[in-house]
Amino acid sequence: MDASRLRQLAISDSGFVFDPTTGHTFTVNPTGALVIAALKDGHGPDEIARRLRDAFELDGTEDLSREVEDFMARLAENGLVG
């Protein structure tokens, strides 16, 4: 996955996201912000699921990995990852 577009995004603490390439803005919840930050750092779905589990004190990572992959697919649909 090419996350170079993600690295250009500006993300506020409140989940406001600005894409300087297109000028588009959108918002994400705290989970989405954590996923984007981890993707920007080069982490994959399993590591991101572990981080989510730890951050939100959840059990297991299998379902979380699928959710992360779904979120990544939505990012790809919007041209934010390749």
C-alpha positions as CSV (number, residue, x, y, z in Angstrom):
1,M,0.0,0.0,0.0
2,D,1.3,3.4,-0.9
3,A,0.6,5.8,1.9
4,S,2.4,8.8,0.5
5,R,-0.9,10.7,0.0
6,L,-1.8,10.0,3.6
7,R,1.5,11.6,4.8
8,Q,0.4,14.9,3.2
9,L,-2.9,15.0,5.2
10,A,-3.2,17.4,8.1
11,I,-5.2,15.9,10.9
12,S,-6.4,17.9,14.0
13,D,-6.9,16.5,17.4
14,S,-10.7,16.8,16.8
15,G,-10.5,14.6,13.7
16,F,-10.7,17.3,11.1
17,V,-8.7,16.2,8.1
18,F,-7.4,18.5,5.3
19,D,-6.0,17.2,2.0
20,P,-3.7,20.0,0.7
21,T,-3.4,18.3,-2.7
22,T,-7.1,18.6,-3.5
23,G,-8.3,21.1,-0.9
24,H,-10.9,18.6,0.4
25,T,-11.7,18.3,4.0
26,F,-13.4,15.6,6.0
27,T,-13.8,14.4,9.5
28,V,-12.9,11.1,11.2
29,N,-13.7,9.8,14.6
30,P,-10.9,9.0,17.1
31,T,-10.6,5.4,15.7
32,G,-10.2,6.7,12.1
33,A,-7.7,9.3,13.3
34,L,-5.7,6.5,15.0
35,V,-5.8,4.3,11.9
36,I,-4.7,7.1,9.6
37,A,-1.8,8.1,11.9
38,A,-0.7,4.4,12.1
39,L,-0.9,4.1,8.3
40,K,1.2,7.3,7.9
41,D,3.8,5.6,10.1
42,G,3.8,2.5,7.8
43,H,1.9,0.1,10.0
44,G,-0.3,-2.7,8.5
45,P,-3.8,-3.8,9.5
46,D,-2.7,-6.3,12.2
47,E,-0.4,-3.8,14.0
48,I,-3.1,-1.1,13.8
49,A,-5.7,-3.6,15.2
50,R,-3.3,-4.2,18.1
51,R,-3.0,-0.5,18.7
52,L,-6.8,0.0,18.6
53,R,-7.2,-2.9,21.0
54,D,-4.7,-1.3,23.4
55,A,-6.0,2.3,23.0
56,F,-9.6,1.4,23.5
57,E,-9.1,-1.6,25.9
58,L,-10.8,-4.1,23.6
59,D,-10.5,-7.9,23.4
60,G,-9.0,-9.7,20.4
61,T,-7.8,-8.2,17.1
62,E,-9.3,-10.5,14.4
63,D,-12.4,-8.5,13.8
64,L,-10.5,-5.3,14.2
65,S,-8.1,-6.3,11.4
66,R,-11.1,-6.7,9.1
67,E,-12.5,-3.3,10.2
68,V,-9.1,-1.7,9.5
69,E,-9.0,-3.3,6.1
70,D,-12.5,-2.0,5.3
71,F,-11.4,1.5,6.4
72,M,-8.3,1.2,4.2
73,A,-10.5,0.2,1.3
74,R,-12.6,3.4,1.8
75,L,-9.5,5.5,1.9
76,A,-8.4,3.9,-1.4
77,E,-11.8,4.6,-2.9
78,N,-11.3,8.2,-2.1
79,G,-7.8,8.2,-3.6
80,L,-6.0,8.7,-0.3
81,V,-4.0,5.4,-0.5
82,G,-2.8,3.4,-3.5
